[in-house]
Amino acid sequence: MNESCRECLVKKKITAKDTAIRFAVIFAAVLAVLAGLFLIPAALLAALVLGIASYFVIQNTDLEYEYTLIEKSLDIDKIMAKTRRKRLKSYDLNDADLIAPISSHRMDYYNSNSKLRTIDYTSGTPEGTVYAVIIKDGNETAKVLIEPDEVMAQMMNRAMPGKCFLA
């Protein structure tokens, strides 16, 4: 593979909130079907709408994030249920102020800054090393959380040695 291009795929952990939302929508659809069959025939229309909604809820809670690093450009895509892809954001890392692990002492100021907008593109599991990219996003500065593999982290460090730190 080319040294200036790297892709990394991170599966987002399904949280208890995601499971509860899935269960609630499916349960409501089943109740609407039962109500439509035995009580109110018009409830079958609600069951149809809830069935379609449950499909989209399941699609949107089964997520993977794909990071693509090309030279100094970081593209982040969201892959829903391994069937649909949506480009979330493209960042020019030349605009980054700092790239470092979230637990690094270099991030102390940014971690304690409550006015900084945080955008999370991580798996939500403690296994990987989470990096924060402090970057201009529109008119404001944002803290973008990513979970690159070791090779991608090394590539960012080589491309931006004064801004990227591995520890």
C-alpha positions as CSV (number, residue, x, y, z in Angstrom):
1,M,0.0,0.0,0.0
2,N,1.1,3.5,-0.7
3,E,3.0,5.2,2.2
4,S,1.0,8.4,2.0
5,C,-2.4,6.7,2.2
6,R,-4.0,4.7,5.1
7,E,-7.5,3.5,5.9
8,C,-8.6,2.4,9.4
9,L,-12.0,0.9,10.3
10,V,-13.4,1.2,13.8
11,K,-16.6,-0.6,14.9
12,K,-18.7,1.5,17.3
13,K,-19.8,-0.4,20.4
14,I,-23.6,-0.8,20.7
15,T,-24.4,0.9,24.0
16,A,-27.3,0.2,26.4
17,K,-29.0,3.3,25.1
18,D,-28.9,1.9,21.5
19,T,-30.3,-1.4,22.7
20,A,-33.1,0.3,24.6
21,I,-34.1,2.4,21.6
22,R,-34.1,-0.7,19.3
23,F,-36.2,-2.6,21.8
24,A,-38.6,0.2,22.3
25,V,-39.3,0.8,18.6
26,I,-39.7,-2.9,17.9
27,F,-41.9,-3.4,20.9
28,A,-44.1,-0.5,19.9
29,A,-44.4,-1.9,16.4
30,V,-45.5,-5.3,17.7
31,L,-48.0,-3.7,20.0
32,A,-49.4,-1.7,17.1
33,V,-49.7,-4.9,15.0
34,L,-51.6,-6.6,17.8
35,A,-53.8,-3.6,18.3
36,G,-54.5,-3.5,14.6
37,L,-55.4,-7.1,14.4
38,F,-57.7,-7.3,17.5
39,L,-58.8,-3.8,18.4
40,I,-58.4,-0.9,16.0
41,P,-57.7,-1.8,12.4
42,A,-56.3,1.8,11.8
43,A,-53.4,0.8,14.1
44,L,-52.0,-1.3,11.3
45,L,-50.9,1.9,9.6
46,A,-49.0,2.9,12.8
47,A,-47.5,-0.6,12.8
48,L,-46.3,-0.1,9.3
49,V,-44.7,3.3,10.2
50,L,-43.1,1.8,13.3
51,G,-41.8,-1.1,11.3
52,I,-40.1,1.2,8.8
53,A,-38.8,3.3,11.8
54,S,-37.3,0.2,13.4
55,Y,-35.5,-0.6,10.2
56,F,-33.8,2.8,10.2
57,V,-33.1,2.7,14.0
58,I,-31.3,-0.6,13.6
59,Q,-29.4,0.7,10.6
60,N,-28.3,3.9,12.5
61,T,-27.3,2.1,15.7
62,D,-25.0,-0.4,13.9
63,L,-22.1,1.9,13.1
64,E,-18.5,1.7,11.9
65,Y,-16.2,4.7,11.4
66,E,-13.7,4.7,8.6
67,Y,-10.7,7.0,8.8
68,T,-8.8,7.7,5.5
69,L,-5.6,9.6,5.8
70,I,-4.2,10.8,2.5
71,E,-1.1,13.0,3.0
72,K,-2.4,15.7,5.4
73,S,-6.1,15.1,4.7
74,L,-8.2,13.1,7.1
75,D,-11.6,11.9,5.9
76,I,-14.1,10.4,8.3
77,D,-17.0,8.2,7.0
78,K,-19.8,6.5,8.8
79,I,-20.8,3.0,7.6
80,M,-24.3,2.0,8.8
81,A,-25.0,-1.7,9.1
82,K,-22.3,-2.5,6.6
83,T,-24.5,-1.4,3.8
84,R,-24.5,2.4,3.5
85,R,-21.7,4.9,3.7
86,K,-21.9,8.6,4.5
87,R,-19.1,11.1,4.5
88,L,-19.2,12.8,7.8
89,K,-16.3,15.2,7.6
90,S,-13.0,16.0,5.8
91,Y,-10.3,17.7,7.8
92,D,-7.1,19.4,6.5
93,L,-4.5,18.5,9.2
94,N,-2.6,21.6,8.3
95,D,-5.3,23.5,10.2
96,A,-4.8,21.3,13.3
97,D,-3.3,22.9,16.4
98,L,-2.5,19.6,18.1
99,I,-2.8,15.9,17.6
100,A,-2.1,13.7,20.7
101,P,-3.6,10.9,22.8
102,I,-6.5,12.1,24.9
103,S,-4.6,11.1,28.0
104,S,-1.4,13.0,27.1
105,H,-0.3,15.9,29.3
106,R,-0.3,18.0,26.1
107,M,-4.1,17.7,26.1
108,D,-4.6,19.0,29.7
109,Y,-5.7,22.5,28.7
110,Y,-8.1,21.2,26.0
111,N,-9.6,18.4,28.2
112,S,-10.4,21.0,30.9
113,N,-11.9,23.6,28.4
114,S,-15.7,23.2,28.7
115,K,-16.3,25.6,25.8
116,L,-14.5,23.4,23.3
117,R,-16.9,21.3,21.1
118,T,-16.1,17.6,21.2
119,I,-16.9,15.4,18.2
120,D,-16.6,11.7,18.9
121,Y,-15.7,9.2,16.1
122,T,-14.5,6.4,18.4
123,S,-15.6,2.9,19.2
124,G,-16.5,3.7,22.8
125,T,-14.4,0.8,24.0
126,P,-11.3,1.1,26.2
127,E,-9.2,-1.2,24.0
128,G,-7.8,1.4,21.5
129,T,-5.8,4.5,22.0
130,V,-8.0,7.6,21.5
131,Y,-6.4,10.6,19.9
132,A,-7.7,14.1,20.0
133,V,-7.3,16.4,17.0
134,I,-7.7,20.0,18.0
135,I,-8.7,21.7,14.7
136,K,-10.7,24.6,13.3
137,D,-14.2,23.5,12.3
138,G,-16.0,26.3,10.7
139,N,-15.8,29.4,13.0
140,E,-14.9,27.5,16.1
141,T,-12.2,25.1,17.4
142,A,-13.3,21.5,17.9
143,K,-11.8,18.5,19.7
144,V,-12.2,15.6,17.2
145,L,-11.8,12.2,18.9
146,I,-10.5,9.3,16.7
147,E,-9.0,5.9,17.2
148,P,-6.4,5.4,14.5
149,D,-4.2,2.2,14.4
150,E,-0.5,2.4,15.2
151,V,0.5,2.8,11.5
152,M,-1.9,5.7,10.9
153,A,-0.7,7.4,14.1
154,Q,2.9,7.1,12.9
155,M,1.9,8.5,9.5
156,M,0.3,11.5,11.1
157,N,3.4,12.0,13.2
158,R,5.7,11.8,10.1
159,A,3.5,14.2,8.2
160,M,3.1,16.8,11.0
161,P,6.0,16.3,13.4
162,G,5.5,19.6,15.2
163,K,1.8,19.1,15.8
164,C,1.4,15.4,16.3
165,F,2.6,13.6,19.4
166,L,2.4,9.8,20.1
167,A,2.7,10.0,23.9
